[in-house]
Amino acid sequence: MRVAFISIGDELLIGQTINTNVTWLGKEFSERGFSIQKIHTIKDDKKEIVNTLDLLLKDADVVLITGGLGPTKDDITKKVLTEYFQTHLEMHEETLERIENYFRSVGRPMLQSNIDQALLPVDAINVPNEVGTASGMIFERDGKFVISLPGVPYEMKHLMTEKVFPFLEDRFEVVSSYYQTLLTQGIGESFLADRISDLEDQLRGEGLALAYLPSPGYVRLRVTGEPSEEGKARVNYFIDQISQRIPVYAFGRNNDELSSVVGELLVEEKATVATVESCTGGKIASEISKVPGASRYFQGAFVTYSNDLKMMLAGVREETLIEHGAVSQETVTEMALGGRKVLGVDYSIAVSGIAGPEGGSEEKPVGTVWIAVAGPEGVTSKKFQFGTDRNRTIEKTVGTALNMLRCVISKINFEKSS
């Protein structure tokens, strides 16, 4: 079954709001065996909506629209779709009662615009929204479906999971597949492809597919095959083979997050961790502490941007800073050891770098970062060059620091990674 998406909203076009809906929808539809054909983002304009629908319905079996169903005058999607499918709006009493109950429960008065949200097209299937005020709508023409849902992410996800996916799965037979995703950190797409070239040739020769899905600091490897028991076994075999080939970089599977993987290792060891951060400004600590239950192993953090705080809080020696500078192996090693001692933890992560865009030199250009992890068996440290973009440097530093900690705990030699 072929699916196309339309995202409606000026805020998406001008970059004011990140379109997380299409990311979630693409993943969920793909996992269920649906084929994603096209994704269009358009403004809330009648002509744009009509033209885009005409275009997509030529090839797609289902067109899913998100956005444009709010109570304000610029939300015109419902009216446009009603005209497009040559029907009319009527007050839907059950929906009106639900909206009235919602406003009563929050102690707010209803406006006419809120009441108008209960006006629904008579020839469409109503998709009741138990977590918001805008109902979804399903239109059918010539065996094809146009589904309109609210753009609010948690409302859209609720309606898709509870109502729309069951609706579609009852009406379409999809060819499913089986896939597993290996998650890697710290190795570029081309270098990764070179390291596993023979395995890639082998798996493709056996009818499996391999996709490289890169993001800053990370590459996801997705191996796809048939949903039979034999097909699943082949997919899992190659995922295992690739993981064993690159232990420094492969940290998890499917929906794992590096911070959660590290947390599980710390829990297994009954160990604690803290951070001493300069260029990341506490973002490593934030990433660690976002995991539910992180208080079992995370003790705290020092954010030491200034040399004075490096000395005062982490015990870095003044002569070390004078002789080697703040961004050096010597300084970051003392930061890690000092953090481990002062904060009383088993493992301490320390980072110091030049995130930019200013502050670089010929010897230490922008993007230079030193990372160290101090543990019961000593200190592991390494220098990195993450480029000139400040945000990407910080993001890569956070991921690399956590991956270094994973390797130290798991006794994987991170220092020899290339």
C-alpha positions as CSV (number, residue, x, y, z in Angstrom):
1,M,0.0,0.0,0.0
2,R,1.4,3.4,-1.1
3,V,1.2,6.3,1.4
4,A,1.9,10.0,1.0
5,F,2.0,12.7,3.7
6,I,0.9,16.3,3.6
7,S,2.0,18.6,6.5
8,I,0.1,21.9,6.7
9,G,1.4,25.0,8.5
10,D,3.3,28.2,7.8
11,E,5.3,27.5,11.0
12,L,6.7,24.4,9.4
13,L,7.7,26.1,6.2
14,I,9.5,29.0,7.9
15,G,11.3,26.7,10.3
16,Q,9.6,28.0,13.4
17,T,8.4,24.5,14.3
18,I,10.4,21.3,13.6
19,N,8.2,18.8,11.8
20,T,8.6,15.8,14.1
21,N,5.3,14.3,12.8
22,V,6.7,13.1,9.5
23,T,9.6,11.4,11.2
24,W,7.3,9.5,13.5
25,L,4.8,8.7,10.8
26,G,7.5,7.5,8.4
27,K,8.9,5.1,11.0
28,E,5.5,3.8,12.1
29,F,4.2,3.2,8.6
30,S,7.5,1.6,7.5
31,E,7.5,-0.8,10.4
32,R,4.0,-1.9,9.5
33,G,5.0,-2.7,5.9
34,F,3.5,0.4,4.2
35,S,5.4,2.1,1.3
36,I,6.0,5.8,1.8
37,Q,6.0,7.6,-1.6
38,K,6.1,11.3,-1.0
39,I,6.1,14.0,1.7
40,H,4.8,17.5,1.0
41,T,4.8,20.5,3.4
42,I,2.5,23.3,2.4
43,K,0.9,26.4,3.7
44,D,-2.7,26.6,5.0
45,D,-4.0,27.7,1.6
46,K,-7.0,26.3,-0.4
47,K,-5.2,26.2,-3.7
48,E,-2.1,24.5,-2.3
49,I,-4.2,21.9,-0.5
50,V,-6.3,21.1,-3.6
51,N,-3.3,21.0,-6.0
52,T,-1.3,18.8,-3.6
53,L,-4.2,16.4,-3.1
54,D,-4.7,16.1,-6.9
55,L,-1.0,15.4,-7.4
56,L,-0.6,12.8,-4.6
57,L,-3.9,10.9,-5.3
58,K,-2.6,9.9,-8.7
59,D,-0.1,7.4,-7.2
60,A,-1.0,7.0,-3.5
61,D,-3.6,4.7,-2.0
62,V,-3.7,6.8,1.2
63,V,-2.9,10.5,1.7
64,L,-2.4,11.5,5.3
65,I,-2.8,15.2,6.2
66,T,-1.7,16.6,9.5
67,G,-2.4,20.2,10.6
68,G,-4.9,22.9,9.8
69,L,-7.7,21.7,12.1
70,G,-7.4,24.2,14.9
71,P,-10.1,26.7,16.0
72,T,-8.6,29.8,14.4
73,K,-9.6,31.4,11.1
74,D,-6.3,30.4,9.4
75,D,-7.1,26.7,9.9
76,I,-9.1,26.0,6.8
77,T,-8.3,22.3,6.1
78,K,-11.7,21.0,7.2
79,K,-13.6,23.4,5.0
80,V,-11.4,22.8,2.0
81,L,-11.7,19.0,2.3
82,T,-15.5,19.3,2.7
83,E,-15.6,21.1,-0.6
84,Y,-13.1,18.8,-2.3
85,F,-15.2,15.8,-1.5
86,Q,-18.5,17.6,-2.4
87,T,-20.1,17.2,1.0
88,H,-21.3,19.6,3.7
89,L,-20.8,20.2,7.4
90,E,-23.3,19.4,10.2
91,M,-23.1,19.7,13.9
92,H,-21.9,16.4,15.4
93,E,-23.6,16.2,18.8
94,E,-21.3,13.6,20.4
95,T,-18.3,15.7,19.4
96,L,-19.9,18.8,20.7
97,E,-20.6,17.1,24.0
98,R,-17.0,15.9,24.3
99,I,-15.7,19.4,23.6
100,E,-18.1,20.9,26.2
101,N,-17.0,18.4,28.8
102,Y,-13.4,19.3,28.1
103,F,-13.9,23.0,28.6
104,R,-16.0,22.3,31.7
105,S,-13.2,20.1,33.2
106,V,-10.5,22.8,32.7
107,G,-12.8,25.6,33.9
108,R,-12.6,27.7,30.7
109,P,-15.5,29.2,28.7
110,M,-16.2,27.9,25.2
111,L,-16.0,30.3,22.3
112,Q,-17.9,30.0,19.0
113,S,-14.7,28.8,17.3
114,N,-14.6,25.9,19.8
115,I,-18.2,25.0,19.1
116,D,-17.5,25.1,15.3
117,Q,-14.9,22.3,15.8
118,A,-17.9,20.0,16.2
119,L,-19.0,20.8,12.7
120,L,-18.0,17.7,10.7
121,P,-18.4,16.6,7.1
122,V,-21.4,14.3,6.9
123,D,-19.9,11.9,4.3
124,A,-16.6,11.4,6.2
125,I,-15.7,8.9,8.9
126,N,-15.4,10.7,12.2
127,V,-12.2,9.9,14.2
128,P,-13.0,11.0,17.7
129,N,-10.2,12.8,19.5
130,E,-10.2,11.9,23.2
131,V,-7.0,14.0,23.9
132,G,-7.9,17.2,22.1
133,T,-10.8,19.2,20.6
134,A,-10.2,18.6,16.8
135,S,-11.6,15.4,15.4
136,G,-9.9,13.5,12.7
137,M,-11.7,12.7,9.4
138,I,-11.4,10.0,6.9
139,F,-12.7,10.5,3.3
140,E,-12.9,7.8,0.6
141,R,-13.0,8.1,-3.2
142,D,-12.5,5.3,-5.7
143,G,-11.0,3.0,-3.1
144,K,-8.5,5.6,-2.0
145,F,-8.5,7.4,1.4
146,V,-7.6,10.9,2.5
147,I,-7.1,11.1,6.3
148,S,-7.0,14.4,8.1
149,L,-5.6,14.6,11.6
150,P,-4.6,17.4,14.1
151,G,-1.0,18.6,13.8
152,V,-0.4,18.5,17.6
153,P,2.0,15.6,17.9
154,Y,0.6,13.8,20.9
155,E,-3.0,14.1,19.5
156,M,-1.8,12.8,16.1
157,K,0.1,9.9,17.6
158,H,-2.9,8.9,19.8
159,L,-5.3,8.9,16.8
160,M,-2.9,7.1,14.5
161,T,-2.2,4.3,17.1
162,E,-5.7,3.9,18.5
163,K,-7.8,4.5,15.4
164,V,-6.1,5.0,12.0
165,F,-3.6,2.2,11.9
166,P,-6.3,-0.4,12.9
167,F,-8.6,1.1,10.2
168,L,-6.0,0.8,7.5
169,E,-4.8,-2.7,8.5
170,D,-8.4,-3.9,8.2
171,R,-8.6,-2.6,4.6
172,F,-5.2,-3.1,3.1
173,E,-3.0,-6.2,2.8
174,V,0.6,-5.1,3.2
175,V,3.7,-7.0,2.5
176,S,5.7,-6.9,5.7
177,S,9.4,-7.3,6.1
178,Y,11.7,-7.9,9.1
179,Y,14.5,-5.6,9.9
180,Q,17.0,-4.8,12.7
181,T,18.9,-1.6,13.2
182,L,22.4,-1.5,14.6
183,L,23.3,1.9,16.2
184,T,26.8,3.3,15.9
185,Q,28.5,6.4,17.3
186,G,31.8,8.0,16.3
187,I,32.4,6.6,12.8
188,G,31.5,8.2,9.5
189,E,29.3,6.6,6.9
190,S,32.1,6.1,4.4
191,F,34.6,4.7,6.9
192,L,31.9,2.4,8.3
193,A,31.1,1.1,4.8
194,D,34.8,0.4,4.2
195,R,35.1,-1.5,7.4
196,I,32.2,-3.8,6.6
197,S,32.5,-4.0,2.8
198,D,32.8,-7.8,2.7
199,L,29.9,-8.3,5.0
200,E,27.8,-5.9,3.0
201,D,28.6,-7.9,-0.2
202,Q,27.7,-11.1,1.5
203,L,24.4,-10.0,2.9
204,R,23.3,-8.4,-0.3
205,G,24.2,-11.6,-2.1
206,E,21.8,-13.5,0.2
207,G,18.9,-11.2,-0.7
208,L,19.1,-8.9,2.3
209,A,19.1,-5.1,2.1
210,L,21.4,-2.7,4.0
211,A,20.7,1.0,4.5
212,Y,23.0,3.6,6.0
213,L,21.1,6.3,8.0
214,P,23.5,9.0,9.2
215,S,23.0,11.9,11.7
216,P,25.6,14.1,13.4
217,G,28.0,11.7,15.2
218,Y,25.8,8.6,14.6
219,V,25.1,6.2,11.8
220,R,22.2,3.6,12.0
221,L,22.6,0.5,9.9
222,R,19.4,-1.2,9.0
223,V,19.4,-4.7,7.7
224,T,16.1,-5.9,6.1
225,G,15.0,-9.3,5.0
226,E,11.9,-11.6,4.8
227,P,9.7,-12.0,7.8
228,S,10.1,-15.8,7.9
229,E,12.0,-17.5,10.7
230,E,14.9,-18.1,8.3
231,G,14.9,-14.5,7.1
232,K,14.9,-13.2,10.7
233,A,17.8,-15.5,11.6
234,R,19.8,-14.2,8.6
235,V,19.2,-10.6,9.5
236,N,20.2,-11.1,13.1
237,Y,23.3,-13.0,12.1
238,F,24.6,-10.2,10.0
239,I,23.7,-7.6,12.6
240,D,25.8,-9.6,15.1
241,Q,28.7,-9.9,12.6
242,I,28.8,-6.2,12.0
243,S,28.6,-5.4,15.7
244,Q,31.5,-7.7,16.5
245,R,33.5,-6.1,13.7
246,I,33.2,-2.6,15.2
247,P,32.8,-2.9,19.0
248,V,34.1,0.6,19.7
249,Y,31.3,2.1,17.7
250,A,28.4,-0.3,17.9
251,F,26.4,0.5,21.0
252,G,22.9,-0.7,20.6
253,R,19.9,-1.9,18.6
254,N,16.7,-0.4,17.2
255,N,15.3,2.2,19.7
256,D,18.2,2.1,22.2
257,E,19.7,5.4,23.3
258,L,23.4,5.7,24.2
259,S,22.6,7.3,27.6
260,S,20.3,4.4,28.5
261,V,22.8,1.8,27.4
262,V,25.4,3.5,29.6
263,G,23.0,3.7,32.4
264,E,22.3,0.0,32.2
265,L,26.0,-0.8,32.3
266,L,26.4,1.4,35.4
267,V,23.5,-0.3,37.2
268,E,24.9,-3.7,36.3
269,E,28.3,-2.7,37.9
270,K,26.6,-0.9,40.8
271,A,28.8,2.0,39.8
272,T,28.3,5.8,39.9
273,V,29.3,8.6,37.4
274,A,29.7,12.3,37.4
275,T,30.9,14.9,34.8
276,V,33.3,17.8,34.7
277,E,32.4,19.8,31.6
278,S,33.8,22.9,29.9
279,C,32.8,23.2,26.2
280,T,29.5,21.3,26.6
281,G,28.1,23.4,29.4
282,G,26.4,20.6,31.3
283,K,24.9,18.8,28.3
284,I,26.5,15.5,29.0
285,A,25.0,15.6,32.5
286,S,21.7,16.5,31.0
287,E,21.8,13.6,28.6
288,I,22.7,11.1,31.4
289,S,20.1,12.4,33.8
290,K,17.2,12.4,31.3
291,V,17.0,8.6,31.7
292,P,14.3,7.5,34.2
293,G,16.1,6.1,37.3
294,A,19.4,7.9,36.6
295,S,19.6,8.9,40.3
296,R,20.7,5.3,40.9
297,Y,24.1,6.1,39.3
298,F,24.4,9.7,38.4
299,Q,25.8,11.9,41.2
300,G,26.2,15.3,39.7
301,A,28.3,17.6,37.6
302,F,30.8,20.5,37.6
303,V,30.5,23.0,34.7
304,T,33.9,24.6,34.7
305,Y,34.1,27.1,31.8
306,S,36.7,29.2,33.5
307,N,40.2,28.1,34.5
308,D,39.5,29.3,38.0
309,L,36.7,26.9,38.4
310,K,38.7,24.1,36.9
311,M,41.2,24.6,39.7
312,M,38.7,25.4,42.4
313,L,36.2,22.5,41.8
314,A,38.1,19.8,39.9
315,G,41.6,20.4,41.4
316,V,43.4,21.1,38.1
317,R,46.8,22.5,38.9
318,E,47.6,26.1,37.8
319,E,50.9,25.0,36.3
320,T,49.1,22.5,34.1
321,L,46.9,25.2,32.7
322,I,49.8,27.6,32.2
323,E,52.0,25.0,30.5
324,H,49.5,23.1,28.4
325,G,46.3,25.2,28.3
326,A,42.7,24.4,29.1
327,V,42.3,22.3,26.0
328,S,44.9,19.7,26.4
329,Q,45.3,16.0,27.4
330,E,47.0,17.1,30.7
331,T,44.2,19.4,31.8
332,V,41.3,17.1,30.8
333,T,43.0,14.2,32.6
334,E,43.3,16.2,35.8
335,M,39.7,17.3,35.4
336,A,38.5,13.7,35.2
337,L,40.6,12.6,38.1
338,G,39.7,15.5,40.2
339,G,36.0,15.1,39.5
340,R,36.2,11.4,40.4
341,K,37.8,12.2,43.7
342,V,35.8,15.3,44.7
343,L,32.4,13.9,43.7
344,G,33.2,10.5,45.1
345,V,32.2,8.4,42.0
346,D,33.5,5.4,40.2
347,Y,33.7,7.0,36.8
348,S,34.2,10.7,35.8
349,I,33.8,12.1,32.3
350,A,35.7,15.3,31.6
351,V,35.6,17.4,28.4
352,S,37.4,20.6,27.3
353,G,37.4,22.0,23.8
354,I,37.0,24.9,21.5
355,A,33.4,24.9,20.2
356,G,33.8,28.1,18.3
357,P,33.1,30.0,16.2
358,E,36.0,32.0,17.9
359,G,38.9,31.0,20.1
360,G,40.8,28.7,17.7
361,S,44.5,28.8,16.8
362,E,46.8,27.1,14.3
363,E,47.8,24.6,17.0
364,K,44.3,24.1,18.3
365,P,41.7,25.0,15.7
366,V,38.0,25.4,16.3
367,G,36.4,22.0,16.9
368,T,39.4,20.6,18.9
369,V,38.1,18.7,21.9
370,W,39.8,16.6,24.5
371,I,37.7,13.9,26.3
372,A,38.8,11.8,29.3
373,V,37.2,9.2,31.4
374,A,38.6,8.3,34.8
375,G,37.7,5.0,36.3
376,P,38.9,2.4,38.8
377,E,41.6,1.3,36.3
378,G,43.0,4.7,35.3
379,V,42.2,7.3,32.7
380,T,41.4,7.0,29.0
381,S,41.8,10.2,27.0
382,K,41.7,11.2,23.3
383,K,41.7,14.3,21.1
384,F,39.0,14.9,18.5
385,Q,38.4,17.4,15.7
386,F,34.7,17.9,15.3
387,G,34.6,20.7,12.8
388,T,33.7,24.4,12.8
389,D,30.0,24.3,13.6
390,R,29.5,25.0,17.3
391,N,26.3,23.1,17.8
392,R,27.5,20.0,15.9
393,T,30.8,20.1,17.9
394,I,28.9,20.1,21.2
395,E,26.5,17.4,20.0
396,K,29.3,15.2,18.8
397,T,31.2,15.7,22.1
398,V,28.3,14.6,24.2
399,G,27.8,11.4,22.1
400,T,31.5,10.6,22.0
401,A,32.0,11.1,25.7
402,L,29.2,8.8,26.5
403,N,30.5,6.2,24.1
404,M,33.9,6.5,25.6
405,L,32.4,5.8,29.0
406,R,30.6,2.7,27.5
407,C,33.9,1.4,26.2
408,V,35.7,2.0,29.4
409,I,33.1,0.2,31.5
410,S,33.0,-2.7,29.0
411,K,36.8,-2.8,28.8
412,I,36.9,-2.0,25.0
413,N,40.1,-0.3,24.0
414,F,38.7,3.1,22.9
415,E,42.1,4.8,22.6
416,K,43.0,2.7,19.5
417,S,39.8,3.7,17.6
418,S,40.4,5.7,14.5
